[in-house]
Amino acid sequence: MRARTGFIAVAVLATVAALVVSCTPVATEPVERKMLLLGIDGLEWDVMGPMMESGRLPNFSRLIDEGAWGELRSLEFLESPMIWTSIATGKVPEKHGITGFTTKVGSRREGAILTANFREARTLWDILGENGRTVGVVMWLVTWPAEPVNGYLVSDYIKFDWKQAGREQEATTYPPELASEIMGMVVRADDVADERVAGFLTGDVPPGPPFDARVKALRNCISVDETSRAIGLRMARSRPTDLTAVYMSGIDGVCHHFWVDAFPGTGAPVSDRETELFGEVIERYYDDADRVLGEFLELADENTTVIVTSDHGHSGPKPRGDSYAIGIAMHDPTGFIVLWGKDIVGGRELDDPSVLDIAPTILTLYGLPVAEDMDGRVLTESLDAGFLSAHEVAAVATYEAVSPDGSDDGSEEPIESPVDDEIKERLRSLGYIE
């Protein structure tokens, strides 16, 4: 079953809560704050740590020095859609319903793409919106078709080329008219100039078929993150909200495509020329992510809390017989998280944080109860003692809404889109599906 998401008036929420909540919520003092939740897919400490020791990544270094951080424990199965949905809901995939990129056909994940209607749990932006906070969501995984929120939502499908598929953008934003406002900010791979690509290489962009596919892969990573960055910053400046959640996928992409170039001998051999040309792509992409983080930090004031998190780390291809397994096999179960800003303790290393802990912690930071059917804990060690004294960690049975007859409004039928083929092509290029 799936609970309806979206903005519901507080009065309606109170009625529904009376039907489903088994205990009275503990009253908490409302907390006024702005929050940036920046999701960076595949960000990991084993790459970041040495770079910071050498003086790079100044913005990440600042957050770690002044905030609370730790290596982040992910889920048992390391498919990004299920993890990012767990981050947004505080629940394991068995509860929220997003179990991968696609449904299975036999033992293979080659079926229909899992879309937002499969989600069976309320997200942070639903819960906050229903409790009077405004929210802005940019390109978070599994947010198409876009659903109503108390603010705006730009779905992850905004980046795909609908016109090439012969259709206009459909349900890619809420409100719907937002799509026309931001379409000029969507960057296509072909829009990425050679000079921009060369900034990640050791040398100029190489001509010729031997390198075309690899350069195209890098252009795709750059184009998607440029889209997230441009829309995220534009919306944060022009339509500030209590919560701004922005997702960026590029680090994950470059780790899949260029890991062996950066770490020779960890996978199928590449030529010396490829190692020379692409060997610094990953670290330079981390440098670029640090630059983007700095742009978002310029928007933070004394009332802002920032959380930067990944979903998993990377450890390279895995030996499999005479070859190497790629795709999900390259994911490592340890990611990274840092909390910084208002009401966050400085210089604190977190105690075994999990992707499931992020939603409960955010609710607490807004003075809202944590649902007992969430699977994580509040990262209290990251929170200032004065804040915890004034704002008790409270509990509520659930935020899910079920009709009195036990039914819900969800559907588990796949919603096809004209860009499904483009999506699957990208998933194959990363080794996620065959």
VOLUMTOR-538655 format. One line per 3 residues: number of its first residue (from 0); their letters; for each residue x, y, z of C-alpha. Coordinates in nm, 3 decimals, padded with zeros to 5 digits. Layout:
REM residues N
NUM> a> X/Y/Z; ...
This chain:
REM residues 434
0> mra> 00.000/00.000/00.000; 00.108/00.358/-00.057; 00.008/00.669/00.128
3> rtg> -00.081/00.974/-00.076; 00.197/01.231/-00.074; 00.175/01.604/-00.111
6> fia> 00.058/01.907/00.080; -00.247/01.847/00.296; -00.401/02.119/00.506
9> vav> -00.313/02.099/00.872; -00.676/02.053/00.969; -00.709/01.752/00.739
12> lat> -00.382/01.611/00.870; -00.511/01.634/01.224; -00.820/01.437/01.129
15> vaa> -00.618/01.167/00.956; -00.370/01.152/01.241; -00.652/01.084/01.483
18> lvv> -00.736/00.776/01.278; -00.388/00.630/01.256; -00.175/00.753/01.546
21> sct> -00.172/00.520/01.845; -00.021/00.767/02.090; -00.056/01.139/02.154
24> pva> 00.236/01.336/02.007; 00.457/01.507/02.260; 00.420/01.880/02.223
27> tep> 00.740/02.046/02.104; 00.841/02.407/02.060; 00.835/02.509/01.692
30> ver> 01.181/02.582/01.554; 01.237/02.845/01.289; 01.527/02.755/01.063
33> kml> 01.637/02.723/00.706; 01.794/02.395/00.603; 01.994/02.281/00.302
36> llg> 02.000/01.905/00.245; 02.260/01.846/-00.026; 02.269/01.488/-00.151
39> idg> 02.587/01.392/-00.339; 02.568/01.040/-00.476; 02.875/00.825/-00.410
42> lew> 03.065/01.080/-00.198; 03.312/00.897/00.022; 03.580/00.956/00.282
45> dvm> 03.856/00.742/00.129; 03.879/00.989/-00.158; 03.796/01.304/00.039
48> gpm> 04.031/01.248/00.333; 04.361/01.242/00.141; 04.249/01.537/-00.071
51> mes> 04.175/01.747/00.236; 04.507/01.651/00.394; 04.676/01.794/00.085
54> grl> 04.490/02.122/00.122; 04.208/02.064/-00.127; 03.829/02.072/-00.070
57> pnf> 03.825/02.385/00.149; 03.446/02.397/00.184; 03.413/02.034/00.292
60> srl> 03.705/02.091/00.529; 03.528/02.390/00.682; 03.210/02.191/00.743
63> ide> 03.402/01.907/00.906; 03.605/02.142/01.126; 03.299/02.340/01.237
66> gaw> 03.035/02.068/01.231; 02.960/01.703/01.312; 03.059/01.439/01.062
69> gel> 03.116/01.068/01.011; 03.140/00.782/00.771; 02.783/00.684/00.691
72> rsl> 02.645/00.331/00.709; 02.425/00.249/00.411; 02.171/-00.027/00.349
75> efl> 02.236/-00.394/00.281; 02.152/-00.352/-00.088; 02.325/-00.058/-00.250
78> esp> 02.093/00.061/-00.527; 02.073/00.438/-00.516; 01.694/00.485/-00.559
81> miw> 01.616/00.272/-00.255; 01.882/00.447/-00.044; 01.783/00.803/-00.136
84> tsi> 01.421/00.714/-00.063; 01.530/00.577/00.277; 01.711/00.904/00.341
87> atg> 01.393/01.096/00.256; 01.158/00.874/00.459; 01.368/00.732/00.742
90> kvp> 01.244/00.386/00.647; 01.386/00.066/00.502; 01.291/-00.028/00.144
93> ekh> 01.051/-00.296/00.265; 00.842/-00.014/00.410; 00.883/00.260/00.150
96> git> 00.847/00.037/-00.157; 01.133/00.160/-00.377; 01.348/-00.149/-00.423
99> gft> 01.578/-00.046/-00.707; 01.592/00.130/-01.040; 01.351/-00.108/-01.212
102> tkv> 01.124/-00.400/-01.143; 01.262/-00.747/-01.197; 01.214/-00.972/-01.497
105> gsr> 01.312/-01.311/-01.364; 01.637/-01.259/-01.177; 01.733/-00.946/-01.371
108> reg> 01.637/-00.587/-01.311; 01.523/-00.512/-01.665; 01.157/-00.437/-01.607
111> ail> 00.963/-00.115/-01.565; 01.132/00.187/-01.411; 01.018/00.246/-01.054
114> tan> 00.839/00.580/-01.036; 00.710/00.792/-00.747; 00.372/00.618/-00.740
117> fre> 00.548/00.306/-00.607; 00.654/00.492/-00.294; 00.457/00.373/00.009
120> art> 00.584/00.615/00.274; 00.571/00.987/00.329; 00.884/01.187/00.267
123> lwd> 01.041/01.467/00.467; 00.896/01.723/00.227; 00.548/01.576/00.276
126> ilg> 00.573/01.576/00.656; 00.727/01.922/00.680; 00.478/02.066/00.432
129> eng> 00.186/01.920/00.622; 00.321/02.088/00.935; 00.343/02.435/00.788
132> rtv> 00.703/02.437/00.661; 00.782/02.529/00.303; 00.994/02.291/00.096
135> gvv> 01.193/02.293/-00.226; 01.313/01.970/-00.385; 01.548/01.955/-00.684
138> mwl> 01.611/01.637/-00.886; 01.587/01.391/-00.596; 01.569/01.034/-00.722
141> vtw> 01.225/00.879/-00.772; 01.027/01.203/-00.771; 00.853/01.163/-01.109
144> pae> 00.566/01.219/-01.164; 00.597/01.532/-00.955; 00.350/01.545/-00.668
147> pvn> 00.208/01.851/-00.488; 00.419/01.993/-00.206; 00.404/02.306/00.011
150> gyl> 00.653/02.484/-00.212; 00.808/02.347/-00.527; 00.945/02.018/-00.659
153> vsd> 01.164/01.967/-00.965; 01.166/01.595/-01.042; 01.461/01.386/-01.154
156> yik> 01.302/01.356/-01.501; 01.360/01.725/-01.580; 01.708/01.635/-01.708
159> fdw> 01.591/01.402/-01.984; 01.531/01.516/-02.342; 01.155/01.495/-02.382
162> kqa> 01.156/01.686/-02.710; 01.379/01.422/-02.867; 01.114/01.171/-02.766
165> gre> 00.855/01.383/-02.944; 00.677/01.509/-02.632; 00.672/01.812/-02.409
168> qea> 00.772/01.791/-02.043; 00.499/01.612/-01.847; 00.461/01.617/-01.467
171> tty> 00.828/01.708/-01.423; 00.763/01.991/-01.179; 00.522/02.113/-00.916
174> ppe> 00.366/02.351/-00.977; 00.340/02.240/-01.341; 00.404/02.589/-01.478
177> las> 00.748/02.589/-01.314; 00.877/02.365/-01.594; 00.859/02.642/-01.854
180> eim> 01.038/02.879/-01.618; 01.339/02.655/-01.563; 01.368/02.462/-01.891
183> gmv> 01.630/02.708/-02.013; 01.850/02.599/-01.722; 01.854/02.231/-01.821
186> vra> 02.199/02.146/-01.961; 02.224/01.874/-02.224; 02.542/01.674/-02.277
189> ddv> 02.594/01.841/-02.614; 02.578/02.180/-02.443; 02.890/02.108/-02.235
192> ade> 03.181/02.287/-02.401; 03.511/02.112/-02.468; 03.683/02.362/-02.237
195> rva> 03.460/02.251/-01.950; 03.529/01.883/-02.019; 03.903/01.948/-02.046
198> gfl> 03.900/02.093/-01.695; 03.859/01.739/-01.565; 04.121/01.584/-01.794
201> tgd> 04.497/01.588/-01.813; 04.516/01.748/-02.155; 04.267/01.854/-02.418
204> vpp> 03.956/01.660/-02.516; 04.087/01.377/-02.735; 03.939/01.331/-03.082
207> gpp> 03.844/00.999/-03.235; 03.640/00.687/-03.168; 03.875/00.532/-02.908
210> fda> 03.772/00.799/-02.657; 03.428/00.914/-02.777; 03.223/00.697/-02.543
213> rvk> 03.427/00.791/-02.238; 03.416/01.163/-02.314; 03.041/01.134/-02.370
216> alr> 03.004/00.970/-02.028; 03.188/01.261/-01.867; 02.975/01.513/-02.056
219> nci> 02.663/01.339/-01.923; 02.786/01.361/-01.563; 02.874/01.729/-01.600
222> svd> 02.546/01.815/-01.772; 02.326/01.659/-01.504; 02.512/01.823/-01.217
225> ets> 02.518/02.159/-01.394; 02.139/02.127/-01.421; 02.101/02.044/-01.050
228> rai> 02.335/02.326/-00.951; 02.175/02.590/-01.173; 01.816/02.508/-01.077
231> glr> 01.901/02.457/-00.710; 02.077/02.792/-00.675; 01.819/02.980/-00.883
234> mar> 01.529/02.845/-00.679; 01.704/02.892/-00.344; 01.762/03.258/-00.431
237> srp> 01.427/03.338/-00.592; 01.195/03.113/-00.386; 01.361/03.048/-00.050
240> tdl> 01.200/02.770/00.151; 01.242/02.627/00.500; 01.392/02.308/00.353
243> tav> 01.587/02.299/00.028; 01.685/01.947/-00.084; 01.914/01.917/-00.387
246> yms> 02.049/01.594/-00.535; 02.364/01.563/-00.750; 02.474/01.241/-00.919
249> gid> 02.801/01.326/-01.092; 03.053/01.187/-00.842; 02.883/00.848/-00.859
252> gvc> 02.894/00.860/-01.237; 03.262/00.950/-01.270; 03.356/00.684/-01.013
255> hhf> 03.184/00.421/-01.225; 03.340/00.540/-01.548; 03.692/00.639/-01.438
258> wvd> 03.776/00.441/-01.124; 04.033/00.216/-01.289; 04.200/00.517/-01.453
261> afp> 04.243/00.675/-01.109; 04.338/00.347/-00.939; 04.518/00.129/-01.195
264> gtg> 04.505/-00.243/-01.133; 04.166/-00.234/-00.960; 03.971/-00.353/-01.264
267> apv> 03.995/-00.448/-01.629; 04.315/-00.292/-01.769; 04.300/00.038/-01.954
270> sdr> 04.566/00.182/-02.180; 04.846/00.404/-02.051; 04.701/00.684/-02.259
273> ete> 04.363/00.649/-02.086; 04.526/00.647/-01.743; 04.719/00.960/-01.834
276> lfg> 04.413/01.134/-01.977; 04.140/01.031/-01.732; 04.339/00.952/-01.417
279> evi> 04.251/01.278/-01.241; 03.882/01.296/-01.337; 03.754/01.173/-01.000
282> ery> 03.961/01.407/-00.784; 03.892/01.703/-01.010; 03.523/01.624/-00.991
285> ydd> 03.547/01.631/-00.611; 03.713/01.972/-00.644; 03.417/02.084/-00.855
288> adr> 03.167/01.949/-00.602; 03.349/02.150/-00.333; 03.311/02.461/-00.549
291> vlg> 02.937/02.401/-00.584; 02.907/02.344/-00.209; 03.072/02.681/-00.157
294> efl> 02.812/02.847/-00.379; 02.530/02.704/-00.169; 02.708/02.800/00.155
297> ela> 02.709/03.163/00.040; 02.330/03.152/00.084; 02.352/03.029/00.445
300> den> 02.302/03.267/00.738; 02.299/03.225/01.116; 01.957/03.060/01.094
303> ttv> 02.069/02.790/00.848; 02.154/02.426/00.910; 02.336/02.238/00.634
306> ivt> 02.347/01.861/00.589; 02.562/01.710/00.316; 02.522/01.336/00.269
309> sdh> 02.593/01.057/00.027; 02.411/00.727/-00.009; 02.712/00.496/-00.036
312> ghs> 03.081/00.501/-00.120; 03.289/00.336/-00.395; 03.547/00.061/-00.398
315> gpk> 03.596/-00.018/-00.764; 03.505/-00.322/-00.977; 03.486/-00.661/-00.807
318> prg> 03.669/-00.967/-00.945; 03.427/-01.218/-01.092; 03.593/-01.519/-01.251
321> dsy> 03.805/-01.401/-01.540; 03.638/-01.058/-01.547; 03.512/-00.785/-01.316
324> aig> 03.166/-00.700/-01.190; 03.070/-00.333/-01.228; 02.750/-00.140/-01.162
327> iam> 02.614/-00.194/-00.811; 02.912/-00.419/-00.736; 03.131/-00.108/-00.734
330> hdp> 02.936/00.050/-00.449; 03.078/00.043/-00.098; 02.843/00.031/00.204
333> tgf> 03.016/00.329/00.369; 02.927/00.680/00.259; 02.975/01.020/00.423
336> ivl> 02.770/01.278/00.614; 02.837/01.616/00.774; 02.600/01.848/00.964
339> wgk> 02.688/02.215/01.009; 02.536/02.543/01.117; 02.257/02.637/01.353
342> div> 02.227/02.406/01.657; 02.503/02.171/01.537; 02.800/02.086/01.762
345> ggr> 03.138/02.169/01.612; 03.431/01.930/01.583; 03.228/01.619/01.663
348> eld> 03.263/01.277/01.502; 02.932/01.093/01.483; 02.869/00.753/01.639
351> dps> 02.799/00.508/01.355; 02.548/00.723/01.164; 02.313/00.553/00.918
354> vld> 02.122/00.674/00.612; 01.810/00.594/00.816; 01.905/00.853/01.080
357> iap> 01.881/01.158/00.856; 01.502/01.197/00.844; 01.454/01.159/01.224
360> til> 01.732/01.411/01.286; 01.581/01.665/01.047; 01.237/01.632/01.205
363> tly> 01.391/01.692/01.548; 01.575/01.998/01.421; 01.238/02.140/01.316
366> glp> 01.086/02.061/01.655; 00.865/01.785/01.515; 00.813/01.437/01.663
369> vae> 00.991/01.137/01.514; 00.762/00.861/01.388; 00.795/00.534/01.575
372> dmd> 00.764/00.343/01.246; 01.083/00.508/01.117; 01.388/00.284/01.134
375> grv> 01.664/00.527/01.230; 01.757/00.732/01.533; 01.813/01.099/01.602
378> lte> 02.182/01.190/01.577; 02.166/01.359/01.917; 02.546/01.368/01.945
381> sld> 02.546/01.620/01.659; 02.302/01.857/01.830; 02.386/02.140/02.065
384> agf> 02.307/02.069/02.431; 02.110/02.391/02.459; 01.891/02.292/02.166
387> lsa> 01.826/01.946/02.312; 01.739/02.098/02.647; 01.483/02.331/02.489
390> hev> 01.349/02.081/02.234; 01.289/01.734/02.368; 01.314/01.450/02.118
393> aav> 00.949/01.354/02.086; 00.763/01.061/01.930; 00.451/01.003/01.726
396> aty> 00.328/00.663/01.611; 00.329/00.740/01.239; 00.294/01.010/00.976
399> eav> 00.133/00.774/00.728; -00.230/00.838/00.638; -00.465/00.547/00.572
402> spd> -00.833/00.585/00.499; -01.078/00.464/00.763; -01.167/00.163/00.546
405> gsd> -00.799/00.060/00.535; -00.750/00.153/00.170; -00.506/00.401/00.025
408> dgs> -00.466/00.602/-00.292; -00.151/00.446/-00.427; -00.081/00.236/-00.730
411> eep> 00.191/-00.014/-00.809; 00.134/-00.001/-01.183; 00.436/00.137/-01.369
414> ies> 00.392/00.480/-01.523; 00.566/00.481/-01.859; 00.726/00.793/-02.000
417> pvd> 00.860/00.879/-02.347; 01.210/00.909/-02.198; 01.222/00.554/-02.056
420> dei> 01.462/00.440/-02.328; 01.703/00.726/-02.249; 01.687/00.640/-01.880
423> ker> 01.767/00.274/-01.944; 02.053/00.368/-02.177; 02.213/00.569/-01.895
426> lrs> 02.158/00.286/-01.647; 02.326/00.040/-01.885; 02.622/00.274/-01.934
429> lgy> 02.678/00.263/-01.557; 02.636/-00.113/-01.540; 02.318/-00.090/-01.330
432> ie> 02.111/-00.298/-01.571; 02.217/-00.533/-01.849
